[in-house]
Amino acid sequence: MVTTHDIQRPSKVLIDKFEGVGSATCAGELKRMGVRNPFIQGPTAFTPGKKIVGPALTLQFMPKREDLYPDAEYVEPEMQLHRHALYNTQPGDVIVVDARGDMNSGIFGEMMLTYFMGKGGLGAVIDGCIRDWPEAKGLDLGFWLRGVTPNFHTQTNIMPFAVNEPVACANVLVMPGDIIVADDDGAVVVPIALAEQLADSASEHSEWEVFSREKLAAGGDLRRYYPLKDEARPEYEEWKKAHGK
């Protein structure tokens, strides 16, 4: 009997606070808050222009042992924990997979990913590969992957081992329910305990960057506007009033 755990999801109000905040801003602000490495380095953006923000469903793979896991694609489907990871999907979720950086096994294929999309999933961050890329890339999902492969999930070296437990995705700790912010720069994990504080500081950071970008594009002094110096703050406050902020 397979048992899995559901997750405690953050509120939509909190998720929405990250709407205008990119992964780079999150990574920088988290560093200032004492989180050394929130960037899930390894998986890269396979869907240019796509940005997602949502709570993490987690799936852990381990080195395969044939006495513990059937060495076939369709044998005893309900033993296959990568299926159970997706059974938990609610609208807005992101599936995060510690696939050990394996470049041979395709964690999900088109059918599984179609199911995930149909349940409302937003995207996948996988320290490994998927299969069926010609079809999967047409789905309305964001993908951050190490690569693609024609092989199925346990065809070579790994097997699914745990669902909605802490994982080390590309050696970055992701807890179930942490918020994932992913865009063309990559994927960042936002610890749920810091999410409210980060949302406030990151929104402020993103806002003054818009102001500074306008000033720099108009020939403004880099030393004055990036980072925003105290002497430029009155200009910034006037700019906010003019823009109804």
ABEGO torsion letter per residue (X at the ends): XBBBBBBBBBBAAAAAAAAABBAAAAAAAAAAAGBABABBBGBBBABBGBBBBBBBBBBBBBBBBAAABBBBAABGAAABAAAAAAAABBBGBBBBBBAGGBAABBABBAAAAAAAAAAGBAEBBBBEBBBGAAAAAABBBBBBBAEBBABBAAABABBBABBGBBBBBGGBBBBBGBBBBBBAAEBBBBBAAAAAAAAAAAAAAAAAAAAAAAAAAAGBBAAAAOBBBAAAAAAAAAAAAAAGX
